[in-house]
Amino acid sequence: MTGVKEGYGKGGGESILGSLGVVILAGGRGTRIGRDKCLLELCGKPLLLYVIEKALMLEPDRVVVVLGRRNLERYGSMVPSRVSLSEDIVEGVGPLAGIVSGMRRIDTDYALILPCDTPFIKLDVLRFLYDKAGEADAVIPRWPNGYIEPLQAFYRTSAALKAAEEALLEAGRSCREMIRRLNRILYVNVDELRRIDPELITFFNINSMDDLLRAEKFLKGSITTLK
C-alpha cells in the first residue's frame, strides 16, 4: 500500500507520493479533564477509537498509537490488530516525544500526526492536505490569527524526525522548535478547508466534560453545531 486511497487525488487510486504512516498521540495525562482522555467514551465508544477508525480508512501502510508507559496493557486489547502500540520515549514533555517515538516506528515516506481527542476528523480534509505533501517537508493548517495545527498535519518523515529529535534536546521541547528546523513548510489557511468542512469540526477536540457532552449531543442530532 502506498498512501491515501479511495478518491485520493484527481483520478482516485493510490498516492504517487510514497508510503504513509499515521502516528496517533495518546500519551497525554488529561490533566485538564482529570482522566485519560483517550478512554473517555463518546456515545459508548472511546475517543481513541474514533481517530483510529478514521486513520484506517485512509489505508495507510502503518498506524502507530503512542502511549504513556503506564498504559500499554490497558490499550492492548482495545485497538485493532493492524494498529501498533508504542511508548513515549520520554514521559511528561508534551507531544514532541510522542512524535519522535511514532516516527521511529512507522518507517514510511510521510507521516500524518493526529491527536487522540478529535472524534470528528474529516477524511476529505486529510486527503486535501496530503495532496499537497509532495511540495513540502510539512503541510500544516493555519488559522487567520496565526495559530497552527501541527497535530493534524502531514510531514516528510525523514526531515521531520531529524528535526523532532533535535528539538527534543532543546529546553522548550516544543513542536514549534521541530517545525522551525524544517526547510519547506506549506501552511494551509483553514478557510480553504471550509469548502470541505464548513464548520471545521475536524479540529474540534475534547478538553472538558462540557466538550464531551456537546459532542454527544451533536452526534445524537440534538444540536446541529459544535460552536
C-alpha positions, 0 to 999 in steps of 0.5 A: 500500500502506498498512501491515501486511497479511495478518491485520493487525488484527481483520478482516485487510486493510490498516492504517487507520493510514497508510503504513509504512516499515521502516528496517533498521540495518546500519551497525554495525562488529561490533566485538564479533564482529570482522566485519560482522555483517550478512554473517555467514551463518546456515545459508548465508544472511546475517543481513541477509537474514533481517530483510529477508525478514521486513520484506517480508512485512509489505508495507510501502510502503518498506524502507530498509537503512542502511549504513556508507559503506564498504559500499554496493557490497558490499550492492548486489547482495545485497538485493532490488530493492524494498529501498533502500540508504542511508548513515549520515549520520554514521559511528561514533555508534551507531544514532541516525544510522542512524535519522535517515538511514532516516527521511529516506528512507522518507517514510511515516506510521510507521516500524518500526526493526529491527536487522540481527542478529535472524534470528528476528523474529516477524511476529505480534509486529510486527503486535501492536505496530503495532496499537497505533501509532495511540495513540502517537508510539512503541510500544516493548517493555519488559522487567520490569527496565526495559530497552527495545527501541527497535530493534524498535519502531514510531514516528510518523515525523514526531515521531520524526525531529524528535526523532532529529535533535535528539538527534543534536546532543546529546553522548550521541547516544543513542536514549534522548535521541530517545525522551525528546523524544517526547510519547506513548510506549506501552511494551509489557511483553514478557510480553504478547508471550509469548502470541505468542512464548513464548520471545521469540526475536524479540529474540534477536540475534547478538553472538558466534560462540557466538550464531551457532552456537546459532542454527544449531543451533536452526534445524537442530532440534538444540536446541529453545531459544535460552536 
